[in-house]
């Protein structure tokens, strides 16, 4: 059985870097700009008394840029650029302070903050590739700060620095990996029907909304299909709910096997399924669903010593012929499905066209 794809999952994860959506990242960057800018004003003032006027001037300029960022970060469309600019400039500044004699004897502790900030703001992959080079450079700068390893004490200082940096990076990377796995599982559970593995109703409606938006931009059409298993209640009542579950899983497998990779299928609830057929003509969607109807009717499911055979009915609505909103398309497809039920089931109907099964005809609504 094909693994159903949920496009909303990828979109949601893309919007959630290290667990933070863009709105949260903007708020965090605003706070970082404000705190860092204020701190640089203080440090710049102290560097004047320390005799490093050029360093103080640089800190004052940087604080001015950060205060400008506080005002613009919530509106800028280039959030990622602001984040990279902040991190690269900040990390470079940390290294500069480490190399300036007597500027600060505790500047090396900022090496341990590099992976925290990078992973938090950029996520695992980008955070790793940005923080590692700067952390290596920080450890090298610390080595030169020691001037030479002349005794065991100097070696202990260097090893403490390197070990803490490696452990900090390792812990942050492990945490972020586990967090991504947990987030992916939660998204999957939220968007997937637990019995069939298909998209659930909420996820299917979200996919439909996005398909509508894409079709409006491109001018292409698609078909919305609602499918219902005929007399499914009889299977549950006579053979038990486990048999009914087996039928639902078997139907789900047949749907995903027959549809294209560009199509979408979901379980709307009970024995009702929804299908989205992209870039398909009305006549082609009718033929495809009628072929699928026949495949389901001809199939047999072995359950213990019993053989279960079921049929299904299909109602089809097309965008934009039968509506341009999700609610309208759902209502039209549902009416077509009802016309199949009323005419005897095991049929396919689309709006304005008669559905034929053998010698029986079901008229779809206009």
Secondary structure in CASP SS format (residue, H / E / C, confidence):
PFRMAT SS
TARGET T0000
AUTHOR 0000-0000-0000
METHOD secondary structure of the structure
MODEL  1
X C 1.00
X C 1.00
X C 1.00
X C 1.00
X C 1.00
X C 1.00
X H 1.00
X H 1.00
X H 1.00
X H 1.00
X H 1.00
X H 1.00
X H 1.00
X H 1.00
X C 1.00
X E 1.00
X E 1.00
X C 1.00
X C 1.00
X E 1.00
X E 1.00
X H 1.00
X H 1.00
X H 1.00
X H 1.00
X H 1.00
X H 1.00
X H 1.00
X H 1.00
X H 1.00
X H 1.00
X H 1.00
X H 1.00
X H 1.00
X H 1.00
X H 1.00
X H 1.00
X H 1.00
X H 1.00
X H 1.00
X H 1.00
X H 1.00
X H 1.00
X H 1.00
X H 1.00
X H 1.00
X H 1.00
X H 1.00
X H 1.00
X H 1.00
X C 1.00
X C 1.00
X H 1.00
X H 1.00
X H 1.00
X H 1.00
X H 1.00
X H 1.00
X H 1.00
X H 1.00
X H 1.00
X H 1.00
X H 1.00
X H 1.00
X H 1.00
X H 1.00
X H 1.00
X H 1.00
X H 1.00
X H 1.00
X H 1.00
X H 1.00
X C 1.00
X C 1.00
X C 1.00
X C 1.00
X C 1.00
X C 1.00
X H 1.00
X H 1.00
X H 1.00
X H 1.00
X H 1.00
X H 1.00
X H 1.00
X H 1.00
X H 1.00
X H 1.00
X H 1.00
X H 1.00
X H 1.00
X H 1.00
X H 1.00
X H 1.00
X H 1.00
X H 1.00
X H 1.00
X H 1.00
X H 1.00
X C 1.00
X C 1.00
X C 1.00
X C 1.00
X C 1.00
X C 1.00
X C 1.00
X H 1.00
X H 1.00
X H 1.00
X H 1.00
X H 1.00
X H 1.00
X H 1.00
X H 1.00
X H 1.00
X H 1.00
X H 1.00
X H 1.00
X H 1.00
X H 1.00
X H 1.00
X H 1.00
X C 1.00
X H 1.00
X H 1.00
X H 1.00
X H 1.00
X H 1.00
X H 1.00
X H 1.00
X H 1.00
X H 1.00
X H 1.00
X H 1.00
X H 1.00
X H 1.00
X H 1.00
X H 1.00
X H 1.00
X H 1.00
X H 1.00
X H 1.00
X H 1.00
X H 1.00
X H 1.00
X C 1.00
X C 1.00
X C 1.00
X C 1.00
X C 1.00
X C 1.00
X H 1.00
X H 1.00
X H 1.00
X H 1.00
X H 1.00
X H 1.00
X H 1.00
X H 1.00
X H 1.00
X H 1.00
X H 1.00
X H 1.00
X H 1.00
X H 1.00
X H 1.00
X H 1.00
X H 1.00
X H 1.00
X H 1.00
X H 1.00
X H 1.00
X H 1.00
X H 1.00
X H 1.00
X H 1.00
X H 1.00
X H 1.00
X H 1.00
X H 1.00
X H 1.00
X H 1.00
X H 1.00
X H 1.00
X H 1.00
X H 1.00
X H 1.00
X H 1.00
X H 1.00
X H 1.00
X H 1.00
X E 1.00
X C 1.00
X C 1.00
X C 1.00
X C 1.00
X C 1.00
X C 1.00
X E 1.00
X C 1.00
X H 1.00
X H 1.00
X H 1.00
X H 1.00
X H 1.00
X H 1.00
X H 1.00
X H 1.00
X H 1.00
X H 1.00
X H 1.00
X H 1.00
X H 1.00
X H 1.00
X H 1.00
X H 1.00
X H 1.00
X H 1.00
X C 1.00
X C 1.00
X C 1.00
X E 1.00
X E 1.00
X E 1.00
X E 1.00
X E 1.00
X E 1.00
X E 1.00
X E 1.00
X C 1.00
X C 1.00
X H 1.00
X H 1.00
X H 1.00
X H 1.00
X H 1.00
X H 1.00
X H 1.00
X H 1.00
X C 1.00
X H 1.00
X H 1.00
X H 1.00
X H 1.00
X H 1.00
X H 1.00
X H 1.00
X H 1.00
X H 1.00
X H 1.00
X H 1.00
X H 1.00
X H 1.00
X H 1.00
X H 1.00
X H 1.00
X H 1.00
X H 1.00
X C 1.00
X C 1.00
X C 1.00
X C 1.00
X C 1.00
X E 1.00
X E 1.00
X E 1.00
X E 1.00
X E 1.00
X E 1.00
X C 1.00
X C 1.00
X E 1.00
X E 1.00
X E 1.00
X E 1.00
X E 1.00
X E 1.00
X E 1.00
X C 1.00
X C 1.00
X C 1.00
X H 1.00
X H 1.00
X H 1.00
X H 1.00
X H 1.00
X H 1.00
X H 1.00
X H 1.00
X H 1.00
X H 1.00
X H 1.00
X H 1.00
X H 1.00
X H 1.00
X H 1.00
X H 1.00
X H 1.00
X C 1.00
X C 1.00
X E 1.00
X E 1.00
X E 1.00
X C 1.00
X C 1.00
X E 1.00
X E 1.00
X E 1.00
X C 1.00
X C 1.00
X C 1.00
X E 1.00
X E 1.00
X E 1.00
X E 1.00
X E 1.00
X E 1.00
X E 1.00
X E 1.00
X C 1.00
X C 1.00
X C 1.00
X C 1.00
X C 1.00
X C 1.00
X H 1.00
X H 1.00
X H 1.00
X H 1.00
X H 1.00
X H 1.00
X H 1.00
X H 1.00
X H 1.00
X H 1.00
X H 1.00
X H 1.00
X H 1.00
X H 1.00
X H 1.00
X H 1.00
X H 1.00
X H 1.00
X C 1.00
X C 1.00
X C 1.00
X C 1.00
X E 1.00
X E 1.00
X E 1.00
X C 1.00
X C 1.00
X E 1.00
X E 1.00
X E 1.00
X E 1.00
X E 1.00
X C 1.00
X C 1.00
X E 1.00
X E 1.00
X E 1.00
X E 1.00
X C 1.00
X C 1.00
X C 1.00
END
